[in-house]
């Protein structure tokens, strides 16, 4: 157990540092520190998502009995991935910090010191940080110890929720570098909307449906047959997914409705955008309706 935890503790931060150094010093790239940090964090999130989805598919496809069948990869990947959530809290803060610097907020009204930036980050990304803390402090012991080896199939299906993460990460990168006008951004936005809905919103109804089919009970009776802890956990995990999906929908609606409208040059808007000599900062989340809204999850 400790060996796998240690491997994850080295792998994810190590991959982040390796990617950052390559982007900064590789001939022909030589990106700035901020750009390298932001892209490297998204890349690590995407790698973790691909690994989790692949593990989930292997686990789920190997379980004929969705309750009793076990696969060694279930507990193994949980142990390996736990350090990722700890690392990602740090990585998200570094992205937030460098976004402030890129936008010049430290010279205007934003945080001027690391401590105040951390306070601002925790306030703005409270839901995401709470999600990560719960994954480590609650979901990890529940998945490894409380289940007592049962339900590996369900754990594998939940791993596959990460299929939506690469498109979320790509969308954030495109927004960060002002590529909202590109076809890639629009295609990625549609893909993110579909994968997030299928892999994260429909996830919990599917799990209840799968158990109902296994136990030969109607779908609507499943919540009455499973332990109350399962219903509570599913509700707490599903709630932020619904919230984040609503943000994605609102942002996607704005994206596609704006793309159908002919550009109108508004003197008041142009003046407001350029009166201080800088463009209006782009939202941190490509599909948020306001720059202060929480970002869609990357894990």
Secondary structure, DSSP 8 states (H G I E B T S, - for coil): -HHHHHHHHHHHHHHHHHHHHHHHHSTTT---HHHHHHHHHHHHHHHHHHHHHHHHHHHHHH-SSTTT---HHHHHHHHHHHHHHHHHHHHHHHHHHHHHHHHTGGGTTS--SHHHHHHHHHHHTHHHHHHHHHIIIIIHHIIIIITTT--HHHHHHHHGGGGGHHHHHHHHHHHHTT-TTSHHHHHHHHHHHHHHIIIIIHHHHHHHHHHHHHHT--GGGHHHHS-HHHHHHHHHHHHHHHHHHHHHHHHHHHHHHHHHS-----HHHHHHHHTTSS-----SSTT-SSTTS------
